[in-house]
């Protein structure tokens, strides 16, 4: 959890957070967990991967998740994303289904969403670590306070950002976003339990691109490449 490792623009915006009591307590908690040989996902060097891949001044879209995946080989610091070669979790499958329906594009061949992050899509989980096989195990340890600050910084320092808030948890976390400065898209969570209640058909990906273009920003390439267009 070294401040030095954080990408420069985020380091400047968030450096004071690392001196707060909650962050020192979180750091000690994580150290204790690792000292006890518990398996933690993602690996510590990837806790801040979302921030490292998407500098503050490049943020165009924010997709809020809740916890990292807690299965082997899945989490690597980006919400909803899995590492190369890992089977798509159900929520990610449904995200790709909506991209296909919305944009008429085949989804990426990999569940690694790094190409989105490099285009300015901040894939931010509320909690940035989890114990293996123990969903929610690192909730209420301080991460949520830190990621609330990340959302606050984007809200205050950026203009015309698209926030995709899927499910009640993300919508609550994004409740203070200034709708006059940013574009907030809300839908049910893409999990199999709720996707059919309004995530499918929400068209968030095309809506986001339309908004970005209308505000002089480059749209996001949600599929691997334009050549992935479906042939009729």
C-alpha positions in Angstrom: 0.0 0.0 0.0 2.9 2.3 -0.7 2.0 5.8 -1.7 5.0 5.9 -3.9 3.6 3.1 -6.1 0.4 5.1 -7.0 0.2 6.8 -10.4 1.3 10.4 -10.1 -2.0 12.2 -10.7 -3.8 10.0 -8.2 -1.0 10.3 -5.8 -1.3 14.0 -5.8 -5.0 13.9 -5.3 -5.1 11.2 -2.7 -1.8 11.4 -0.8 -3.3 12.8 2.3 -5.6 9.9 2.6 -2.7 7.6 3.4 -2.1 9.5 6.6 -5.6 9.1 7.8 -6.2 6.7 10.8 -8.6 4.5 8.7 -5.9 3.9 6.1 -3.2 3.1 8.6 -5.6 0.6 10.2 -6.4 -0.9 6.8 -2.7 -1.2 6.1 -2.1 -3.1 9.4 -5.1 -5.3 8.8 -3.8 -6.4 5.3 -0.3 -6.9 6.7 -1.7 -9.2 9.5 -3.8 -11.2 7.0 -0.7 -11.7 4.8 1.5 -12.6 7.8 -1.0 -15.3 8.7 -0.5 -16.8 5.2 -4.0 -16.0 4.1 -4.5 -15.9 0.3 -5.6 -12.4 -0.7 -6.9 -11.3 -4.1 -5.7 -9.5 -6.1 -2.0 -9.5 -5.2 -0.9 -6.4 -3.3 0.9 -4.8 -6.3 -2.6 -4.8 -8.0 -4.6 -3.2 -5.2 -4.5 0.2 -7.1 -4.4 -1.2 -10.6 -7.5 0.7 -11.7 -6.0 4.0 -10.7 -2.6 3.1 -12.1 -4.1 2.3 -15.5 -6.5 5.2 -15.7 -4.9 8.5 -14.6 -7.2 11.1 -13.1 -7.0 13.5 -16.0 -7.9 10.7 -18.5 -11.1 9.4 -16.7 -14.0 9.5 -19.1 -16.2 6.7 -17.7 -16.5 5.1 -14.3 -17.9 1.6 -13.7 -18.3 0.9 -10.0 -18.1 -2.6 -8.7 -18.3 -3.9 -5.2 -15.7 -6.7 -4.3 -12.9 -8.2 -6.3 -13.5 -11.8 -7.5 -12.5 -14.2 -4.8 -11.7 -17.3 -7.0 -8.2 -18.3 -8.1 -6.6 -16.4 -11.0 -9.6 -14.1 -11.5 -9.1 -10.7 -9.8 -6.3 -8.3 -11.0 -7.5 -5.0 -9.7 -10.2 -3.9 -12.3 -13.9 -4.2 -11.5 -15.7 -6.9 -13.4 -12.5 -7.9 -15.2 -10.6 -11.2 -15.1 -7.2 -12.2 -16.2 -6.4 -13.5 -19.6 -7.5 -17.0 -20.2 -9.9 -17.1 -17.2 -13.5 -18.1 -17.9 -16.0 -15.2 -17.9 -17.9 -14.9 -14.6 -21.7 -14.6 -15.1 -21.9 -10.9 -14.6 -19.2 -10.3 -17.2 -20.9 -12.6 -19.6 -24.0 -10.5 -19.2 -22.1 -7.3 -19.7 -20.8 -8.7 -23.0 -24.3 -9.8 -24.0 -25.5 -6.2 -23.5 -22.6 -4.8 -25.6 -23.6 -7.2 -28.4 -27.2 -6.2 -28.2 -26.6 -2.5 -27.8 -23.8 -1.9 -30.3 -24.0 -4.9 -32.7 -20.4 -5.8 -31.9 -18.9 -9.1 -30.8 -17.4 -8.8 -27.3 -13.7 -9.2 -26.6 -12.3 -12.7 -26.7 -10.8 -12.2 -23.3 -12.3 -11.1 -20.0 -9.3 -8.8 -19.3 -10.8 -5.3 -19.5 -7.4 -3.6 -19.5 -8.1 -2.1 -23.0 -11.1 -0.3 -21.5 -9.0 1.0 -18.6 -6.4 2.4 -21.0 -9.1 4.3 -22.9 -10.2 6.2 -19.7 -12.7 3.7 -18.2 -12.0 3.6 -14.5 -13.0 0.1 -13.4 -13.3 0.8 -9.6 -14.3 -1.7 -7.0 -15.5 -0.3 -3.7 -13.3 -2.8 -1.8 -9.9 -3.4 -3.3 -9.0 -6.7 -1.7 -10.7 -9.9 -0.6 -9.7 -13.2 1.1 -9.8 -16.2 -1.2 -13.2 -17.9 -1.3 -14.6 -15.4 1.3 -16.8 -12.9 -0.5 -17.0 -9.6 1.3 -14.3 -10.5 3.8 -12.5 -7.2 3.5 -15.6 -5.0 3.6 -15.8 -2.3 6.3 -12.1 -2.2 6.9 -11.5 1.1 5.3 -11.4 0.5 1.5 -14.9 2.0 1.1 -13.8 5.3 2.7 -10.9 5.4 0.3 -12.9 4.7 -2.8 -15.6 7.2 -1.8 -12.7 9.7 -1.8 -11.8 8.6 -5.3 -15.4 9.2 -6.5 -15.4 12.5 -4.8 -12.2 13.6 -6.5 -13.5 12.7 -9.9 -16.8 14.5 -9.2 -14.9 17.6 -8.1 -12.0 17.7 -10.5 -13.3 16.3 -13.7 -16.0 17.4 -16.2 -18.5 15.4 -18.2 -17.7 11.9 -16.9 -20.1 9.1 -17.5 -20.8 7.1 -14.3 -22.3 3.6 -14.8 -24.0 2.6 -11.6 -25.3 -1.0 -11.7 -27.3 -2.2 -8.7 -28.3 -0.6 -5.5 -24.8 -0.7 -3.9 -23.2 1.2 -6.7 -26.1 3.6 -6.9 -25.8 4.4 -3.2 -22.0 4.9 -3.6 -22.6 7.3 -6.4 -25.5 9.2 -4.8 -23.4 12.4 -4.4 -22.3 12.7 -8.0 -23.2 16.1 -9.4 -25.7 15.3 -12.2 -25.3 18.8 -13.7 -21.6 18.2 -14.4 -21.6 14.5 -15.1 -23.8 11.8 -16.8 -25.2 9.2 -14.4 -26.5 6.0 -15.9 -28.3 3.6 -13.5 -29.5 0.0 -14.1 -29.9 -3.2 -12.1 -26.7 -5.2 -11.5 -25.6 -7.5 -14.4 -25.6 -10.6 -12.2 -27.9 -13.5 -13.3 -30.2 -12.6 -10.4 -31.0 -9.2 -11.6 -29.9 -8.7 -15.2 -33.3 -9.5 -16.6 -34.9 -6.7 -14.5 -33.5 -4.0 -16.6 -29.8 -4.4 -17.2 -30.5 -6.1 -20.5 -31.7 -3.4 -22.8 -30.2 -0.5 -20.7 -28.0 0.5 -23.7 -25.5 2.2 -21.4 -22.6 1.6 -23.7 -24.1 3.5 -26.7 -25.5 6.1 -24.4 -22.1 6.7 -22.9 -20.5 7.1 -26.3 -23.1 9.4 -27.5 -22.6 11.6 -24.4 -18.8 11.6 -24.8 -19.1 12.6 -28.5 -21.6 15.3 -27.7 -19.0 16.8 -25.2 -16.0 16.6 -27.5 -14.5 13.4 -26.2 -13.5 10.3 -28.1 -16.0 7.4 -27.6 -14.9 4.2 -26.0 -14.2 1.1 -28.2 -16.1 -1.5 -26.1 -15.3 -4.4 -28.5 -11.8 -5.5 -29.4 -11.7 -3.7 -32.7 -14.0 -2.3 -35.4 -13.4 -5.5 -37.3 -15.4 -7.4 -34.7 -18.7 -5.9 -36.1 -21.3 -8.5 -36.7 -22.0 -9.5 -40.2 -25.7 -9.6 -41.2 
